[in-house]
Amino acid sequence: MLTKQSYAALPTKIEKLERLSRSLQGPEIYIKRDDQTGIELSGNKIRKLEYLMTDALQKRADVLITCGAVQSNHCRATAALGAKLGLPVYLVLKENRPPEMIGNYLLDRLFGATVQLISESEYQHRRGEILESLGRQLKKEGKTPYIIPEGASNGLGCFGYSEALREIQQQENNLGFSFDAVVVAVGSGSTLGGLVLGKALYDYPGEIIGINIAADAKTFQNRISLLLKEAVTYLDTKTLPDPNPLFSPENIQIIDGYVGEGYGKSRKEEWEFLQRTARTEGILLDPVYTGKALYGLAEEIKKGTFEHHQRILFIHTGGVFGLIPPSNLPR
């Protein structure tokens, strides 16, 4: 039976972006404040980690291993939750140069994580091998390690956002209206994957749309399809049809074209949008995920992509510490 321990502060609230909606003269835009899930501003990561951490504890793990970029929100969230639960955390971080002690990397250290730095090339080609090697080393020391994939993106992690969609449905009942679409940034895949899973599980009528901030749409469509096939292995076989048409790559909706200069790199127009949102809505977006994705949504509204929509919900997945590293600022 699929179970989880609750660590996040839920439900997160939904607010209307009044000024942004008016300025775009399109559908009403609402924002779900998953940047306020708790566990030291862990954002969307904690919803996924609730399931993986429960699995780790059921398997009597006494040390956690995970990986990401040197400013990874997921790694920082894992370090924070590990500290809260008294579990040592080992992080394998991608960085070619000795990093500055700022942003998420500083917080990783403050939470007591043990950090191993590897090059971008090693991360791309040998990440799995390095994680497994670290796990074997810890086993030799008498430990029981639990490896969490990048972004907590696996089939089990998807359930964090399938449950988030059920939460959104309950909030829609309280609000007295429904959203035509739920939009989210796509960085590793399991947040969008979880929403697609939730659409299937709870018969959600609205569209589920991602805006990728790295790679390309096709890459994520294929990746998310595989995640969903893994996710259904945790369910009763009668719960969903097999194969489920919602889970095929061509039916996973992702709007491409807003990666810009690449992961973690901001263009001038993205930064200006981030500033405008802060000054008109009092909401901080991060330049890596939510800044790019909400900018992309705004641009698509201007193009008429959402002309038949009345209300759109954008999920703020957190990442405020991404504002701190100066490398994220446009040149």
Buried (B, 14 or more C-beta within 10 A) or exposed (E): EEEBEEBBEBBBEBBBBEBBBEEBEBBBBBBBBBBBBBBBBBBBBBBBBBBBBBBBBEEEBBBBBBBBBBBBBBBBBBBBBBBEBEBBBBBBBBBEEEBBEBBBBBBBBBBEBBBEBBEEEBBEEEBEEBBEEBBEEBEEEEBEBBBBBBBBBBBBBBBBBBBBBBBBBEBBEEBEEBBBBBBBBBBBBBBBBBBBBBBBBBEBEBBBBBBBBBBEBEBBBEBBBBBBBBBBEBBEEEEBEEEBEBBEBEEBBBBBEBBBEEBBBBBEEBBEBBEBBBEBBEBBBBBBBBBBBBBBBBBBBEEEBBEEBEBBBBBBBBBBBBBBBEBBEBE
